Amino acid sequence: MEVKISKWGNSQGVRLPLNIIRQMGIENFETVKLNIKVDKEGTLTLKKISPKVQYADYFKNFDLKEWEDQQKALGGFENRAAGTVEHELF
């Protein structure tokens, strides 16, 4: 596919056609970053950068009440705030 380099503010830009964006697996292109590499022959490679997962992301859907209810139903719930329950080894 042939594209044109155009002036874009104080820089130069290449517009990527939507079908190329979709082939890269990019849905929301406003929030995606790309890694750009140029090899010795002048071949340009674009690679989508995977967003880094933040520790808090693992718990964003965590529901403490639901977890406590599940633990009680399984018979393994301990209320550590109340102190030791029984048979703890220290």
N, C-alpha and C positions, 0 to 999 in steps of 0.2 A: 504494500500500500504506500502510496506517495502522499506526503503531507508537506506543507509549506511552513517555513520559519517566518514568523511575523514579529514586528515590534510590539512590545507589551510594556507600556510605561517606560522605565529606563532600562528594561531588559529585552531579551528576545524570547519568544514563546512558540511552542508547538501545540496545536490543538489536537487532542486525541478524540477520534470518533467514538460515539457511544457504544458501537458494537465491539470496539477494542476494549473499552472499559468493562463491559459485561463479560468478555472472554477472560479478563483478568480476575473475575469473581468479585468485582467491586459493585456494590449496590448503592451505598450512600457515599458518593465520591467527594462530598464536601468535607468529610472527616477522615479521609484516608491519606496516608503519607506514602510516598514512593521512594525507593532507593534507586539511584541512577548510577550506572557504571558505563564507562567507555573503554573498550579494549584497544590494543595496539593498532588494530586495523581500522579503528574508528567506528566499530559497531556499538551502538547504544543499546543497553539493556535496562529495562524498567522492571522492578520487582516490588510488589505490594509489601509494605512493612506491617507485620501483625502487631496489633496493639498489645502493650504489656498489661498483664492482668495484675490489678492491685489486690493486696491481701483482703481488703474490705469487700471486694467483688465476690469472693467465695461465700460471704455471709449475707449478701444483700437480700436474699429471700428467706433467711433463717427466721423462724418463728419460735421464740423461746417457749411460749405456752404450749404450742403443738409438740415440741420436743419433750417437754416435761410430761405431757399426757402420754406420749408414746413410751417413755421410760417407765412410768407408773404401770401402764398396761403390760409391759414386759416383765415387771417385777424387779427391775434393776435400779430403780431410782433411789438416790440417797440425797438427803438434804444436808450438804456439808456445812451449811451455816449453823446448823443445830449441833454440830460437834460430831464425834464418832458415833457410828451406829452399832457395829459389833464386829468382832474378829479382824479388826485392822491390825496390820503388822507395821511396827515402826522401827 
